[in-house]
Amino acid sequence: IQSALARPVELVGRDVFVTASIGISLYPRDGDHGEILLRYADIAMYRVKEHGRNRVRQFVPEMGSSAISRLDMEGALRRGLERSEFLLHYQPKIDLCTHRIVGVEALVRWQHPQIGLVHPVEFIRLAEETGLILPLGEWVLAEACRQQVAWRALGLPPLKIAVNMSARQFRQD
């Protein structure tokens, strides 16, 4: 598979190169049914991605808990988006000369129903890797705009709102 992918693919007159991170699990050594074999192959694949990508790695039981918790976290992240478990905190930006608030930075947090407040360092990288950063980023932008309208309705002066965006978001239409 990797040698086939190593050859360039012509796309709109340009050579494009594709790589693959491959995880392998074996029947019956690693499991006796498809669901567990796929789960273990996924764990091995994520290990490849964590250590450089474009390689092959076979599942070994020692890969266990951290990768499994990563898969569990991905499922929880998907459910969190569906269940509106995210919120924004606003960090003020202050003009040091006038001591007035001139803007805010919108900071996303995840209010997980069992874990509690989850800091972005624990989920943003996973959201990036899984593509979930796109719906999360759309929500952050919409929520920041909604909050700006709510503040204006309360009679507050307009504030500049800074929103962190993923490079992946900029590549979208």
C-alpha positions in Angstrom: 0.0 0.0 0.0 2.7 2.5 0.9 4.8 1.8 -2.2 1.7 2.3 -4.4 1.0 5.6 -2.6 4.6 6.7 -3.0 4.0 7.2 -6.7 2.6 10.7 -7.5 -1.0 11.1 -8.6 -1.6 13.6 -11.3 -4.3 16.0 -10.3 -5.2 19.0 -12.5 -1.9 18.9 -14.1 0.1 18.7 -10.9 1.8 15.8 -9.2 0.2 15.1 -5.8 1.7 12.8 -3.2 -0.3 10.9 -0.7 0.9 9.2 2.4 -0.8 6.7 4.7 -0.5 5.9 8.4 -1.5 2.3 8.8 -2.5 0.4 11.9 -2.7 -3.4 11.9 -4.4 -5.8 14.2 -4.4 -9.6 13.6 -7.1 -12.3 14.0 -7.2 -14.2 16.2 -4.3 -12.9 18.3 -5.8 -9.4 18.9 -9.5 -10.3 18.8 -12.1 -12.6 17.5 -14.5 -10.2 15.9 -14.4 -7.2 13.5 -15.3 -4.5 16.0 -12.4 -5.2 18.3 -10.0 -5.7 15.5 -10.9 -2.3 13.9 -10.6 -0.7 17.3 -7.1 -2.1 17.8 -6.0 -1.2 14.3 -7.2 2.4 15.0 -5.1 2.4 18.2 -2.0 1.3 16.2 -2.7 3.9 13.5 -3.0 6.7 16.1 0.4 5.6 17.5 1.9 5.9 14.0 0.5 9.4 13.7 1.9 10.4 17.1 5.4 9.3 16.1 5.9 10.7 12.6 3.2 9.4 10.3 3.5 7.6 6.9 4.4 4.3 8.5 2.9 1.0 9.5 2.5 -0.2 13.1 1.1 -3.4 14.4 -1.1 -3.3 17.5 0.4 -4.6 20.7 -1.5 -4.8 24.0 0.9 -2.3 25.7 -0.5 0.4 23.4 -3.7 0.1 25.5 -5.1 2.6 27.9 -3.9 6.0 26.5 -5.0 5.2 23.0 -8.3 3.7 24.2 -8.9 6.8 26.2 -8.1 8.8 23.1 -10.8 6.9 21.2 -13.2 7.4 24.1 -12.3 11.1 24.1 -13.1 11.4 20.4 -16.5 9.8 20.9 -17.2 12.1 23.9 -16.1 15.1 21.8 -18.5 14.2 19.0 -21.3 13.8 21.6 -20.3 17.1 23.2 -20.8 18.9 20.0 -24.2 17.3 19.5 -25.3 18.1 23.0 -24.0 21.7 23.1 -21.6 21.1 25.9 -19.2 23.8 24.8 -19.1 27.4 26.1 -17.0 30.5 25.6 -15.1 32.4 28.3 -14.1 35.9 27.4 -10.7 37.3 28.5 -10.7 41.1 28.5 -8.1 43.1 26.5 -7.3 46.3 28.4 -5.8 49.5 27.1 -2.9 50.1 29.5 -3.0 53.8 29.1 -6.8 54.3 29.7 -7.4 51.1 31.7 -10.5 50.5 29.7 -11.6 47.2 28.2 -11.2 47.6 24.4 -11.9 44.0 23.4 -12.1 40.4 24.5 -10.6 37.1 23.4 -13.1 34.3 23.1 -11.8 31.1 24.7 -13.6 27.8 24.1 -14.1 25.4 27.0 -15.9 22.1 27.2 -18.3 21.5 30.0 -18.3 17.7 30.1 -21.2 16.3 32.1 -19.0 13.8 34.1 -15.5 15.3 34.0 -16.4 18.9 34.4 -14.6 21.8 32.7 -12.1 20.5 30.1 -9.3 22.9 29.1 -8.6 23.2 25.4 -5.2 21.7 25.7 -7.0 18.4 26.3 -9.2 18.4 23.3 -8.2 20.9 20.6 -5.4 18.8 19.1 -7.8 15.8 18.9 -10.5 18.1 17.3 -7.9 19.1 14.7 -6.8 15.6 13.9 -10.4 14.3 13.6 -11.8 17.2 11.6 -14.1 18.1 14.5 -12.4 21.5 14.7 -14.6 22.6 11.7 -18.0 22.3 13.4 -16.4 23.4 16.7 -14.9 26.5 15.0 -18.2 27.3 13.3 -19.9 27.2 16.7 -17.3 29.4 18.3 -17.7 32.1 15.6 -21.5 32.0 15.8 -21.5 32.1 19.6 -19.0 35.0 19.7 -21.2 36.9 17.3 -24.3 36.1 19.3 -22.6 37.4 22.4 -21.6 40.6 20.7 -25.2 41.2 19.8 -26.4 40.5 23.3 -23.8 42.9 24.8 -24.9 45.6 22.3 -28.6 45.0 23.3 -27.6 45.7 26.9 -26.2 49.1 25.8 -22.5 48.2 26.0 -20.1 49.8 23.5 -18.9 47.7 20.7 -15.9 45.5 21.5 -13.4 43.8 19.2 -13.7 40.0 19.8 -10.6 37.9 19.0 -11.4 34.3 18.0 -8.6 31.8 17.6 -9.0 29.8 14.4 -7.5 26.6 13.1 -5.4 26.7 9.9 -7.8 23.9 8.8 -10.7 26.4 9.0 -8.9 28.8 6.7 -8.7 26.1 4.0 -12.5 25.7 4.0 -14.7 27.7 1.6 
